[in-house]
Amino acid sequence: MALTRSVWERYVELFPAAEKAGNDTTGRTWDILWMFRCAALQRPDEAEIRYQLHVVTDAIEPSLVELKSIIGPGDDGEAVITILLPEED
């Protein structure tokens, strides 16, 4: 399992609003992975899965964001699930 740098910087790293809301990087990572799991269980045969979740970004009120996941080869040819922004490849 991997997250792109863009996903990490936007939705895992803590911004002042996220800190004020009581978020931490572990919880934010959990939310991303859990919502991916829920989406993947609904569409187990798809190579690309898009899903949404609420994340605290610039304001304490969470924003609805979209992410996507793809399955591809890792460094050693193993299957790796990568979570990306919708516009990333």
C-alpha positions in Angstrom: 0.0 0.0 0.0 1.4 3.4 -0.9 0.2 7.0 -0.9 1.5 9.6 -3.4 3.3 12.6 -2.0 0.4 14.8 -3.0 -2.1 12.7 -1.0 0.2 12.7 2.0 0.8 16.5 1.9 -2.9 17.4 1.4 -4.7 14.9 3.5 -2.3 13.3 6.1 0.1 16.1 7.1 -1.4 18.2 9.9 -2.4 21.8 9.1 -3.4 24.2 11.9 -7.1 23.4 11.3 -6.5 19.7 11.6 -4.5 20.1 14.8 -7.2 22.3 16.2 -9.8 19.6 15.3 -7.8 17.1 17.3 -6.5 15.2 14.2 -3.3 13.2 14.1 -1.4 11.6 11.2 -2.3 8.1 12.3 -6.0 8.8 12.4 -5.9 10.7 9.1 -4.0 7.7 7.4 -6.5 5.3 9.0 -9.5 7.3 7.5 -7.9 7.2 4.0 -7.2 3.4 4.2 -10.5 2.5 5.8 -12.6 4.3 3.2 -10.5 2.7 0.5 -11.3 -0.7 2.0 -15.0 0.0 2.1 -14.9 1.1 -1.6 -12.8 -1.9 -2.6 -15.2 -4.4 -0.9 -18.0 -2.9 -3.0 -16.0 -3.2 -6.3 -13.5 -6.0 -5.9 -13.0 -6.6 -9.6 -12.0 -3.1 -10.6 -8.4 -2.1 -11.1 -9.1 1.6 -10.4 -11.4 2.6 -7.6 -12.5 6.1 -6.9 -13.9 7.0 -3.5 -14.7 9.9 -1.3 -14.1 10.8 2.4 -14.3 13.8 4.6 -11.0 15.4 5.6 -10.2 18.5 7.7 -8.2 20.7 5.3 -8.2 24.6 5.6 -11.1 24.8 8.0 -12.2 22.7 11.0 -15.3 21.7 9.1 -14.3 18.6 7.1 -14.4 18.8 3.3 -15.5 16.0 1.0 -12.6 15.0 -1.1 -12.1 12.3 -3.8 -9.2 9.9 -4.1 -8.5 7.0 -6.4 -6.6 3.8 -6.1 -4.8 1.7 -8.7 -3.1 -1.7 -8.5 0.3 -1.9 -10.2 3.7 -3.4 -9.9 6.0 -2.4 -7.0 9.8 -2.2 -7.2 10.1 -6.0 -7.2 7.1 -6.7 -9.4 4.8 -7.4 -6.5 1.2 -6.0 -6.5 1.0 -2.6 -4.9 -2.1 -0.6 -4.2 -1.4 3.1 -4.6 -3.8 5.9 -3.5 -3.6 9.0 -5.6 -5.4 12.3 -6.3 -8.0 11.8 -9.1 -5.8 13.8 -11.6 -2.6 11.8 -10.9 -1.5 8.8 -12.9 
